[in-house]
Amino acid sequence: QFLTQRLRKTTLLFLVSDFLEGDVTSLADFQLLGHHHDLVPIVVRDPLEETLLKARGHVRLRDLESGEEQVISLSAWNRRAYAEEVEQRRVELIRQFYALGLDHVYLRVGDAFADALIRMFSTRKRQQR
């Protein structure tokens, strides 16, 4: 709402996030903003957050934002379940972006961001023809 009230002219907005916190259905809040402006979500992915370590034993993880700690087993079953959950979240996020009519970009930590943005705008230009 803040941006909707402050921005008078149509504006290109990049929303940079890992989209890990919260429910993807909260993206509907951006629907109004996307109708008046060109909103492009940029999803930052860290390969270290997409898989569990291939090791034995347990590991203590701490969320840097909330401070919450959790101890998990590094079993093959947990690694597989975690990978499936990450993939389901990614698919649901993409589905939600398409439902809202938002172009989006996935960036991996360490990759050149300019290339991904150029590809997105090139694709957009081809679709407008």
C-alpha positions in Angstrom: 0.0 0.0 0.0 2.9 2.4 0.8 4.3 2.2 -2.7 0.9 2.3 -4.4 0.1 5.6 -2.6 3.6 7.1 -3.2 4.3 6.2 -6.8 2.3 8.3 -9.2 3.9 7.3 -12.6 4.1 3.7 -13.8 7.3 2.4 -12.4 9.6 -0.7 -12.9 9.9 -2.3 -9.5 12.2 -5.2 -8.5 11.3 -7.1 -5.4 14.4 -9.0 -4.4 13.9 -11.8 -1.8 14.5 -15.4 -1.1 10.8 -15.8 -0.6 11.5 -18.4 2.1 9.7 -16.5 5.0 5.9 -16.6 5.0 3.3 -18.2 2.8 3.4 -17.8 -0.9 -0.3 -16.8 -0.9 0.8 -13.5 0.7 2.1 -12.6 -2.7 -1.5 -11.7 -3.6 -0.7 -8.4 -1.7 1.4 -7.5 -4.7 -1.4 -8.0 -7.2 -2.6 -4.4 -6.9 0.9 -3.0 -7.1 1.5 -5.2 -10.2 -1.6 -3.8 -12.0 -0.4 -0.2 -11.8 3.4 -0.8 -12.0 5.8 -3.3 -13.6 6.6 -5.5 -10.7 9.4 -8.1 -11.2 10.1 -10.5 -8.3 13.7 -11.6 -8.2 14.1 -14.8 -6.3 17.5 -15.3 -4.8 18.5 -18.9 -4.4 21.4 -20.2 -2.3 22.5 -23.7 -3.3 23.5 -24.3 0.3 19.9 -23.8 1.4 18.5 -26.1 -1.2 20.0 -29.4 0.0 21.0 -30.9 3.3 24.6 -32.0 3.8 25.5 -35.5 2.7 26.8 -36.7 6.0 25.8 -38.8 9.0 24.6 -37.6 12.3 22.7 -34.6 13.4 23.1 -30.9 12.7 21.9 -27.8 14.7 20.5 -25.1 12.4 19.7 -21.6 13.4 17.5 -19.2 11.5 19.4 -15.9 11.3 16.3 -13.8 11.1 14.2 -15.4 13.9 17.0 -16.9 16.0 15.0 -20.2 16.1 17.2 -23.3 16.4 16.4 -26.8 15.3 18.3 -30.1 15.4 17.8 -32.4 12.4 19.0 -35.8 11.4 21.1 -35.9 8.1 19.5 -39.3 7.1 18.9 -40.1 3.5 15.2 -39.9 4.1 15.4 -36.4 5.6 17.6 -35.2 2.7 15.1 -36.5 0.2 12.2 -35.0 2.0 13.9 -31.7 2.3 14.8 -31.6 -1.4 11.1 -32.5 -2.3 9.9 -29.7 0.0 12.3 -27.2 -1.6 11.1 -28.2 -5.1 7.4 -28.0 -4.1 7.9 -24.5 -2.7 9.7 -23.5 -5.9 6.9 -24.8 -8.1 4.2 -23.2 -6.0 6.0 -19.9 -6.1 6.3 -20.0 -9.9 2.6 -20.9 -10.1 1.6 -18.0 -7.9 3.7 -15.6 -10.0 2.0 -16.8 -13.2 -1.4 -16.5 -11.5 -0.6 -12.9 -10.6 0.7 -12.2 -14.1 4.2 -11.4 -12.8 7.3 -12.0 -14.8 10.0 -13.3 -12.4 13.7 -14.1 -12.3 15.6 -16.7 -10.4 19.1 -15.9 -9.4 21.6 -18.2 -7.8 24.0 -16.6 -5.3 27.2 -15.9 -7.2 25.7 -15.9 -10.7 25.8 -12.7 -12.9 22.4 -11.0 -12.3 22.6 -8.9 -15.5 22.4 -12.0 -17.7 19.2 -13.2 -16.1 17.6 -9.8 -16.3 18.6 -9.4 -20.0 17.1 -12.8 -20.7 13.8 -11.9 -18.9 13.5 -8.6 -20.8 14.4 -10.3 -24.2 11.7 -12.9 -23.6 9.3 -10.2 -22.8 10.1 -8.3 -26.0 9.7 -11.4 -28.1 6.2 -12.0 -26.5 5.1 -8.5 -27.3 5.6 -9.0 -31.1 
